[in-house]
Amino acid sequence: MSVLREFREFAVKGNVVDLAVGVIIGAAFGKIVGSLVEDIVMPFVGSLGGVDFKSLALQVGEAKILYGRFIQTCVDFLIIAASIFVAVKLINYLRRKDEEKPPAAPPPRDEQLLMEIRDLLKQK
């Protein structure tokens, strides 16, 4: 019974749940960017050069080296990496913007006095 309890404690820890959410969102983000690359960017690039990267291959005897797919995968990686970079930069910018908010102005003198009186009354 102790092993089940330990497993339950491990599984519901915040870090494990956060990691699971991150993996799921990362997979979904990967699908979105993959679709962007495959359905929008690469057809455009292919139309400019008249080349479909996925169809590029080199026949060596009976083996077929699909170097076009490799090129496609490298382009996918670069676009995904750039997208993640932009997303992280945006998140960091928004965090810094929240942290840079000036501290609230102190309340007027009469309000400060009233707060001090209130605090003194609470102590009694």
QUIKACOR-V674280 format. One line per field, one symbol per residue. ss: DSSP state (h for helix, s for strand, l for the rest). A space follows every 10 residues. Layout:
BEGIN
ss=???
END
This chain:
BEGIN
ss=lhhhhhhhhh hllhhhhhhh hhhhhhhhhh hhhhhhhhhh hhhhhhhhhl llhhhllsss llssslhhhh hhhhhhhhhh hhhhhhhhhh hhhhhhhhhl llllllllhh hhhhhhhhhh hhhl
END
